[in-house]
């Protein structure tokens, strides 16, 4: 793509109210100025495209949240000479659980049996006749946010009660797989760079640490690393993460996969080093990341790991006097690889954007009844989310009723999102509220629980 004397112009892609994954410091040693461009939601496409062109950016680096994914499909088409990293195709699985299912089916990757329904009557018929237990998830968005949007139902009555309350659309149903644990694998250039177990507490089934699950880094099976690598290569992803379930039946199944994931700063540095190598035609060296490094780094207190930066490894040169080698350090089976750039779209929205393309016959929704997604120029169909209008004072009153949410935090929420923005975020991407200082998992859960009660009383 470049010569050693010519480097592409890099721009870091940011979005208002979305936590930043990369910083300029992740690209340590890049000699040229790294630009920044920020998408401001709403009708910001034209301005954003003009800014990218004005700054003569060749490569835009950054993850795109689910609620802006289709908008950035349009933006990418308007910027044909700009390379997005990760590519929009690599980020296809970020948008929804449904997209993860389509991805796994296309590439024959093992996953729990899944049914997806856009016609409520078909969902009702299936749920009335299927075997239980089942898992019902909110499909839209990559994050289950600590498992709060993942529900186990043991019979038809529970399933219908859940859907009547949550109004999830489409209806996304999976077979319940009794799990020993699940394993998260993070990859850079298709090479595993971190992997850890997440185990459910005694008598429970959710493995999320926020729900009481535990984690450790030891003895992740090679079969798990191989499956994660297969998925990363199928997605052609520069960086990637897989959540893989180990069932009590001994089988592996992909639960989630995406380019958007939480990672310690030193892992983001490794990604930055890899992208510098990828874009420089050899001017920067490929990072050396030993396999199973996580077993040693995982012994460090996580509070310290969150502050560690620019961890590097020299290449291992064995010395021996008896002909024996420690084979686990041999990374030939998992080299860091190039990801081939392609201007062709693998997952064009005209075919794969079921969330917006599908329309039920006989249902007409007036323009007034449609809500704008917090993040894009898209609109939802079929009243997927409650059509509620609140002014500033009403939103403040609702938030004040949540235990632990004080006036200062309410001010910060309102100053960040405004009344209309709060409604949209709560309905579609509640994790964005965590952009507010000191608003963490437990407080978000309380806000969501109260919001669902308010929504129910309004309908």
C-alpha positions in Angstrom: 0.0 0.0 0.0 2.9 2.4 0.8 6.6 2.7 0.2 9.2 3.1 3.0 9.3 6.8 2.1 5.6 7.3 2.1 3.3 6.7 5.0 -0.5 7.0 4.8 -2.2 9.8 6.7 -3.9 8.3 9.8 -7.0 9.6 11.4 -8.5 8.4 14.7 -12.2 8.0 14.5 -14.2 9.1 17.6 -17.9 9.5 18.4 -19.4 11.8 20.9 -20.5 9.9 24.1 -18.6 6.8 23.2 -15.6 5.7 25.2 -12.4 5.9 23.1 -10.5 2.7 22.4 -7.4 4.2 20.8 -5.2 7.2 21.6 -2.3 8.7 19.7 0.0 7.2 22.3 -1.0 3.7 21.1 0.9 4.5 17.9 4.2 5.2 19.6 6.9 6.2 17.1 4.6 7.1 14.2 6.5 10.1 12.7 3.7 12.0 11.1 0.8 13.9 12.6 -2.2 11.7 13.5 -5.5 13.5 12.9 -8.7 13.1 14.9 -12.2 13.3 13.5 -15.3 13.1 15.7 -18.8 12.1 14.5 -21.5 14.1 16.3 -24.5 11.9 15.6 -27.8 13.2 14.1 -27.4 14.7 10.6 -23.6 14.8 10.8 -22.7 12.7 7.8 -22.0 15.4 5.3 -19.9 17.5 7.7 -18.0 14.4 8.9 -17.2 13.3 5.3 -16.0 16.8 4.4 -13.7 16.9 7.4 -12.1 13.6 6.5 -11.5 14.9 2.9 -10.3 18.3 4.1 -7.7 16.6 6.4 -6.7 14.3 3.5 -6.9 11.2 5.7 -6.0 7.9 4.1 -6.8 5.5 7.0 -9.5 5.9 9.7 -8.9 3.8 12.7 -11.6 3.1 15.3 -14.6 0.9 16.3 -18.1 2.0 15.3 -20.9 1.3 17.8 -24.0 -0.7 16.8 -26.2 2.4 16.6 -24.0 4.1 14.0 -23.0 1.0 12.0 -25.4 1.5 9.0 -24.6 5.3 8.9 -20.9 4.5 8.6 -21.7 2.0 5.8 -23.0 5.0 3.9 -20.0 7.1 5.0 -17.5 4.5 3.8 -19.2 4.4 0.4 -18.8 8.2 0.2 -15.1 7.9 1.0 -13.9 5.1 -1.4 -10.3 6.1 -1.1 -10.2 5.9 2.7 -9.4 2.6 4.4 -11.4 1.9 7.5 -9.6 -0.1 10.2 -11.2 -2.4 11.2 -13.1 -2.6 7.9 -16.9 -2.3 8.0 -17.1 -5.9 7.0 -14.9 -6.9 9.9 -17.2 -4.9 12.2 -20.4 -6.6 10.8 -20.6 -8.8 14.0 -20.4 -5.7 16.2 -23.9 -4.5 15.3 -26.1 -7.3 16.6 -26.4 -10.9 17.9 -28.2 -11.6 14.7 -25.2 -10.6 12.6 -23.0 -12.9 14.8 -25.4 -15.7 13.9 -25.2 -14.9 10.1 -21.4 -14.8 10.3 -21.1 -18.1 12.1 -23.5 -19.8 9.7 -21.7 -18.6 6.6 -18.3 -19.8 7.8 -19.5 -23.0 9.5 -18.4 -21.9 12.9 -19.9 -23.8 15.9 -22.5 -21.7 17.8 -25.7 -22.5 19.8 -28.7 -23.3 17.7 -30.5 -20.0 17.1 -33.8 -18.8 15.7 -34.5 -15.2 14.7 -38.1 -13.9 14.2 -39.3 -10.7 12.7 -42.9 -11.8 12.5 -44.3 -12.0 16.1 -46.8 -14.7 15.2 -44.0 -17.0 14.1 -42.0 -16.3 17.3 -45.1 -17.1 19.3 -45.7 -20.4 17.4 -42.1 -21.5 17.8 -42.0 -20.6 21.5 -45.3 -22.5 22.1 -43.9 -25.7 20.6 -40.1 -25.7 21.3 -38.3 -27.5 24.1 -37.0 -25.5 27.1 -35.0 -24.0 28.7 -34.1 -21.4 26.1 -32.0 -18.2 26.1 -33.6 -14.9 24.9 -31.3 -12.0 24.2 -31.6 -8.5 23.0 -30.1 -8.8 19.5 -29.3 -5.2 18.8 -25.8 -4.1 19.8 -22.7 -6.1 20.6 -22.8 -5.8 24.4 -24.9 -7.8 26.8 -23.7 -5.4 29.4 -22.9 -7.8 32.1 -25.5 -10.2 31.1 -28.4 -7.9 31.9 -29.9 -8.4 28.4 -29.6 -12.2 28.5 -32.5 -14.2 29.9 -33.0 -17.8 30.6 -36.7 -19.0 30.3 -37.9 -22.4 31.4 -41.3 -22.5 29.7 -43.6 -20.7 27.2 -45.3 -18.6 29.9 -41.9 -17.2 31.0 -40.9 -16.5 27.4 -44.1 -14.6 26.7 -44.0 -12.6 29.9 -40.4 -11.6 29.2 -41.1 -10.4 25.6 -44.2 -8.5 26.8 -42.1 -6.7 29.2 -38.8 -6.2 27.3 -40.3 -5.8 23.8 -37.1 -7.2 22.2 -37.2 -7.0 18.4 -36.4 -9.2 16.5 -37.0 -12.1 18.8 -33.6 -13.8 19.2 -33.8 -17.3 20.8 -31.0 -19.7 21.4 -30.8 -23.2 22.9 -29.7 -23.1 26.5 -26.2 -24.8 26.6 -25.2 -25.9 30.1 -21.6 -24.6 30.4 -18.6 -25.5 32.4 -17.2 -22.0 31.6 -16.6 -19.7 28.7 -13.3 -18.3 27.4 -12.5 -15.0 26.0 -9.8 -14.9 23.4 -8.3 -11.6 22.0 -6.4 -11.7 18.8 -4.1 -9.3 16.9 -3.4 -10.2 13.3 -5.2 -13.5 13.8 -2.8 -14.4 16.7 -4.1 -15.0 20.2 -2.5 -12.4 22.5 -4.7 -12.9 25.6 -7.1 -15.5 26.8 -8.9 -16.2 30.0 -11.6 -18.4 31.6 -14.8 -17.0 33.0 -16.6 -19.4 35.3 -20.1 -19.0 36.8 -20.6 -19.0 40.5 -21.8 -22.1 42.1 -25.4 -22.9 41.1 -25.6 -20.1 38.5 -25.3 -20.1 34.7 -24.1 -16.6 33.8 -20.3 -16.3 33.7 -20.0 -12.4 33.7 -17.8 -11.2 36.5 -20.3 -8.5 37.3 -22.8 -11.3 38.1 -20.4 -13.0 40.5 -18.4 -15.1 38.0 -14.6 -15.7 38.4 -11.8 -15.5 35.9 -8.3 -17.0 35.5 -5.7 -17.3 32.8 -4.3 -20.8 33.1 -4.4 -23.7 30.7 -6.7 -22.4 28.0 -7.0 -25.3 25.6 -5.4 -25.1 22.2 -8.7 -26.1 20.6 -10.2 -22.8 21.9 -7.3 -20.8 20.4 -7.7 -22.6 17.1 -11.5 -21.8 16.9 -10.9 -18.1 17.8 -8.2 -18.0 15.1 -10.6 -19.5 12.5 -13.2 -16.8 13.3 -10.7 -14.0 13.2 -9.4 -15.1 9.7 -13.0 -15.5 8.5 -13.7 -11.9 9.5 -10.4 -10.7 8.1 -10.1 -8.7 11.3 -7.0 -6.7 12.2 -8.0 -7.3 15.9 -10.7 -9.5 17.2 -12.2 -11.1 20.3 -14.3 -14.3 20.7 -16.3 -15.5 23.6 -16.3 -19.3 23.4 -18.5 -21.6 25.5 -17.2 -24.9 26.8 -20.3 -27.0 27.2 -20.8 -29.7 29.7 -21.0 -32.0 26.7 -17.4 -31.1 25.9 -18.2 -29.1 22.7 -17.1 -25.6 21.9 -19.5 -22.9 20.6 -19.0 -19.3 19.8 -21.2 -17.0 21.9 -20.0 -13.6 20.8 -17.3 -12.2 18.5 -16.5 -8.6 17.6 -13.8 -6.0 17.0 -15.3 -4.0 19.9 -14.1 -5.4 23.3 -12.6 -4.2 26.5 -8.8 -4.5 26.6 -6.0 -3.4 28.9 -4.0 -0.5 27.6 -1.0 -2.6 26.8 -3.1 -4.8 24.5 -4.3 -1.6 22.7 -0.6 -0.7 22.3 0.1 -4.1 20.7 -2.8 -3.4 18.3 -1.3 0.0 17.5 2.1 -1.6 16.8 0.5 -4.2 14.6 -1.4 -1.5 12.6 1.8 0.6 12.2 3.6 -2.5 10.7 0.6 -3.2 8.5 0.4 0.3 7.1 4.2 1.0 6.7 5.3 -1.7 4.2 7.9 -2.9 6.7 9.1 0.5 7.9 8.0 -0.6 11.4 8.7 -4.0 12.7 6.0 -6.5 13.5 5.4 -6.8 17.2 6.6 -10.0 18.9 3.9 -11.3 21.3 4.7 -14.7 22.8 1.9 -17.3 22.9 0.6 -17.9 26.4 2.1 -14.5 27.6 -1.3 -14.1 29.4 -0.4 -16.8 31.9 2.4 -14.8 33.3 0.9 -11.3 32.9 -2.3 -12.6 34.5 -0.4 -13.1 37.7 -0.1 -9.3 38.0 -2.8 -7.5 40.0 -5.5 -6.2 37.6 -5.3 -2.8 39.2 -1.7 -2.6 38.1 -2.3 -4.2 34.7 -4.8 -1.3 33.9 -1.9 1.2 34.2 0.9 -0.7 32.4 1.8 0.5 28.9 4.1 -0.5 26.1 5.0 -4.0 27.3 7.4 -5.5 24.8 9.0 -8.9 24.2 12.3 -9.6 22.4 12.3 -12.7 20.2 13.2 -15.9 22.1 16.6 -17.3 21.1 16.9 -20.7 22.8 20.2 -21.8 24.4 20.5 -25.5 25.1 23.0 -28.1 26.2 20.8 -31.2 26.0 18.7 -30.7 22.9 15.5 -29.9 24.8 13.2 -27.0 24.0 10.2 -25.5 25.8 7.7 -26.1 22.9 4.9 -23.9 24.3 7.0 -20.9 23.3 6.9 -22.0 19.7 4.5 -19.7 17.9 4.8 -21.0 14.4 1.2 -22.3 14.5 0.0 -18.8 15.4 2.0 -16.2 13.5 0.9 -12.6 13.3 -0.5 -12.2 9.8 -1.3 -9.5 7.4 -5.0 -8.8 6.8 -5.7 -8.3 3.1 -7.4 -5.1 2.2 -10.4 -5.4 0.0 -12.6 -2.7 -1.4 -15.4 -5.1 -2.1 -18.3 -5.4 0.4 -18.9 -8.9 1.9 -22.0 -7.9 3.9 -23.8 -5.1 1.9 -26.6 -3.5 3.9 -29.1 -3.8 1.0 -29.0 -7.6 1.8 -28.0 -7.9 5.4 -29.6 -5.0 7.2 -32.7 -7.0 8.2 -33.3 -4.6 11.1 -34.2 -1.8 8.7 -35.1 -3.6 5.5 -37.8 -5.9 6.9 -41.3 -4.6 7.1 -44.4 -6.4 8.2 -47.2 -6.3 5.7 -50.3 -4.5 6.9 -48.6 -2.5 9.6 -48.2 1.2 9.0 -46.3 3.4 11.4 -46.8 7.1 11.1 -43.8 9.3 11.0 -44.7 10.7 14.4 -44.5 7.3 15.9 -41.0 6.6 14.8 -38.0 7.3 17.0 -34.6 8.3 15.8 -31.8 5.9 16.9 -29.3 7.8 19.1 -26.6 7.4 16.8 -27.4 7.6 13.3 -29.6 8.9 10.4 -31.5 5.6 10.6 -35.1 5.2 11.9 -36.5 2.2 13.6 -39.5 0.4 12.2 -42.5 -1.2 13.8 -42.2 0.9 16.9 -39.5 -1.3 18.2 -38.9 1.0 21.0 -41.4 2.9 23.2 -42.6 6.1 21.6 -42.4 8.3 24.7 -41.9 12.1 24.8 -40.5 13.7 28.0 -39.3 17.2 28.6 -36.2 18.1 30.7 -38.0 18.4 34.0 -39.7 15.0 33.5 -36.5 13.2 32.8 -34.9 14.8 35.8 -37.8 13.7 38.0 -37.5 10.1 36.6 -33.8 10.0 37.3 -34.2 11.5 40.8 -36.4 8.5 41.7 -33.4 6.1 41.2 -31.6 5.3 44.5 -28.0 6.5 44.3 -28.5 9.0 41.5 -27.9 12.5 43.0 -28.4 15.9 41.6 -24.8 16.3 40.4 -25.0 13.1 38.4 -28.4 14.1 37.0 -26.9 17.4 35.9 -24.0 15.6 34.2 -26.4 13.2 32.4 -28.6 16.0 31.2 -25.7 18.2 30.1 -24.2 15.2 28.1 -27.4 13.8 26.5 -30.3 16.2 27.0 -33.9 14.9 27.6 -34.4 13.5 24.1 -30.9 11.9 24.1 -31.5 10.2 27.5 -34.7 8.5 26.1 -32.9 7.3 23.0 -29.9 6.0 24.8 -32.0 4.2 27.4 -34.0 2.5 24.7 -31.2 1.5 22.4 -27.7 1.7 23.8 -27.9 2.2 27.6 -24.2 1.4 28.0 -23.4 4.9 26.6 -24.6 6.4 29.9 -21.4 5.1 31.4 -19.6 8.0 29.6 -20.9 10.0 32.6 -18.3 10.1 35.4 -19.0 7.6 38.3 -21.9 6.0 36.5 -21.0 2.3 36.7 -22.7 -1.1 36.2 -24.8 -1.1 39.4 -26.2 2.4 38.9 -26.9 1.7 35.3 -28.8 -1.4 36.2 -30.9 0.6 38.7 -31.7 3.2 36.1 -32.6 0.6 33.5 -34.9 -1.3 36.0 -36.7 2.0 36.8 -36.9 3.0 33.2 -38.6 -0.3 32.3 -41.2 0.4 34.9 -41.8 3.9 33.6 -42.0 2.5 30.0 -44.5 -0.2 31.1 -46.7 2.4 32.8 -46.8 4.5 29.7 -48.1 1.7 27.4 
